[in-house]
Amino acid sequence: MKMLNPVFRKDMRVLFRNIKVYIGLTIYLLILVFITNSILKMINLNSYNGFNPEYVMGAYLTMLGFQMLVITFVIPAFTSSSISGERERQTLDFMLITRMKTFDIVLGKLMSSIMLVCLMIVASMPVYAVIFYYGGVSVINFLFNTVFLIIYSAFIGSIAVFFSTIFKKTAAATAVSNLFVIGLSIGTATAAGTIITVCSLVGVNDIARSIAGIICVALISLNPVVSFVSVIDTQLGSDLTWEFIGGLLDSSIDIPFLQVWHIVLIMYMLVTFLLLKAAAINLRPIKKSGRKNKNIRKTADPENN
């Protein structure tokens, strides 16, 4: 227990004592049960022609999409107050004067949001068990989706932590975090399309076009919609995401042993690390300039008085 991050350990105690967490978790499970029950009723109504495992897979992916949607909007609301909330409670300075590094502080705050996602996944396991009863979904798929949701929550949480270190008010940090996450769905696709359009109009050579294509793939991989479709591709064994990217780049892409979700997870982990480092830099106490420090020393020196 002593090896745990102190900030994470403290936030866990506060989290599990907050009744709002359990109320929100109950509402989340009720909605998930309602969605699952509605889909299963549709499966039973269409079962007169025989049982179709694709219906079960559709129900499973719908549940995954709902979980991803909840993470997209709940994690920023929960994590954006991580630093700004400490600043509003005037407890941030006490954290900064400890021996902990600023990176450990922001990492502990992010771990708290990831733990909330883990709690949601564990609480929804009985609902998933109903889907497993019908068959058509393997345990490997469930474990893969669990890892994907945890990494995705870390990515979304790092965005909220980063803006929490910039804005002093929690409301501003929450609003900007949500707008930024929503903008990822539109902005990344727009930026990639703009780069390809400019390259086509200018008429760049093959090397520059390849570099532009790599940049576009990196941008698109950060898109939450593309990441969700890449997971569906993995579950269904299709290549819709590669076809979309190939159509955007106006070229066919056939890379053996490389799936889009590989790139998505790598980009999510890379950006998460960079955002945490940037948040840690923003959290460091501002160092005074050398000239101002000399004036302070001169004022504090009793011989000069």
Phi, psi and omega in degrees: 000326180292339182280349180289154175299126183301322179294317178297319181295320179292317180293329178293321177296318179291321183297312185282355174260356182269118183290337179296329179296317181288325176294314178297323179293323178295316178297319178299315180292323179296318178294319180295320177294319179297316179296315181295318180296320179296319180292320179295326175295321177296323178295317180293324179292328181264009184273003180290339176269005183112155182284133180242114181297340180295330177297320180294317177298323176296320177295319181295316180290329175295318176297321178296317178296322177294318178298318179295323178294319178297316179298321183300325184253336182277317183299315176299322179293328181277324188266337184295344177266008186297313180260316180296327176293321176296323179292321179292326178277359180060037176248359182292321181298325179293327177289324184285335181273358175282177180280356180290142174284153180297329177294322178294327179293310181291328177293320177297322177295320179292321179299329178295318179292324177294322178297326176296320177295318177299322177296320177296319181293316180296320181293333181271359181300320176300327178290320177294331180298328177295320178293319179297331179297323180282343181083180180091349180232129182267162178293328178298319177298319179296317179294321178298315179295325178296314178298319179298316181295323180293315179293322178295319178295324176296321178295312179294319180295323179295326176297315181293320178296319180300312180289336177291333177278343181271313184266142181278335181259139181294323181298318179293318179297320179294315182297314181293322179297315179294319179295322180294318179295318177296321179295335177299324182291328183259317186293320182294317178294321179294317180296317179296317178296324178294318179298315180294320179296316179296318179297324180289322181287321181286326181080057182284166179282180185293323181295313179296324179292323178293319178296318178296323178295321178296318178297319180294319178297320178296320179292315183294328181295339177278352180287123180301324180293316179296320179296321178293318179295325178295325176292319177298320177303317180295320182290321184267348180074028180254178181232042182295321183292316178296323179294321178295314180294319178297322177293325178292320180275355181058044178201153178274136182243122179221090181248112182297144175062013178238117177255161181295326182292337173299312180294321181300311182294321178296315180294321179298315181292321180295312181293324177300315179296316181294321179292323177294319177296318178295320178296321178296322177294319178295333184275346181294142177299140183288127178275133179289156178291159182297324181293318180292323178296322178296321178294323179293317180295322182293323179290323183279346182282119183293336182291335181276348182271000000 
